[in-house]
Amino acid sequence: MADDVANPGGLDLVRALPVLLINLDGSAERLKKASSQLAAAGISFERLPAVDGRLLPESERSRIAPWDRKAFFKPLSPGEIGCYLSHLAALERIVKEGWPRALVLEDDFILTPEFPARLREMLEQPGAVPPLVKFEGACHGGKVERILPSGMRIMINRRAPSRTIAQLWSLAGARTFLANTSLLRRPVDVEIKHWWETGVEVRYVSPAPIKDGDATGVGSTIGARNPSDLASRFRKAQYRLGFFFESTWRHLRR
């Protein structure tokens, strides 16, 4: 904690940062593990009840998430719909409160010991606030936009890392994403990867100071994303190829 003593102002930035923890009702064990980690890191949070897409009527799921075959290779599962709606609720809260920045967490994370210092370092950066910074996940390639004193790199790439476990949103980023999201066409992490459509430029940090605490997906309500039948596999291959070329072209035009 020597850095905290040397820079109490930076520590105050972390303590003052709004943190929303998405947690499904009934997931008490996940909440307990997440709470203990955040308490040990000196970070307070507010629990945001997750939307359970399995409890929504099928007619409502079809209305808000009709399958757009041009956008994604399969219909969204109830779990993917609930996850997307949960993150939209977090962004709506950011906009309602007018928070300049807020950290949105899912409850299946593992904090590294370096996380509080890395978060503080990001918050202390001068200049414009990035619309969205991911603190978990990694991608091959990418461009180093800035190297921070600790050696942590702020990266930009043709695509963002998968998953939505730990994301630092700006107020402008939240507003932009909400303005460009009406129907749910893709899982929320995939939607974020289509940054040229959402209007939200995505950065991520490397090495990531937060890890996925459920890498196997055993505790997830999202459901499998890998199709089993031949037709679905073909659609997935088409989608991935199209995304590769589109994201590469858009990234080069930056």
WOKAKA-V196795 format. One record per helix or strand of 2 or more residues. SS is the DSSP state (~ for helix, > for strand). FROM is the first residue (numbers start at 1). TO is the last residue. If there is no record, write none. Layout:
# WOKAKA-V196795
SS,FROM,TO
SS,FROM,TO
This chain:
# WOKAKA-V196795
~,2,6
~,8,16
>,18,23
~,28,40
>,46,49
~,53,55
~,58,64
~,78,97
>,101,106
>,109,111
~,115,123
>,132,134
>,143,147
>,153,156
>,166,170
~,171,179
~,188,193
~,195,198
>,202,206
>,210,212
~,230,253
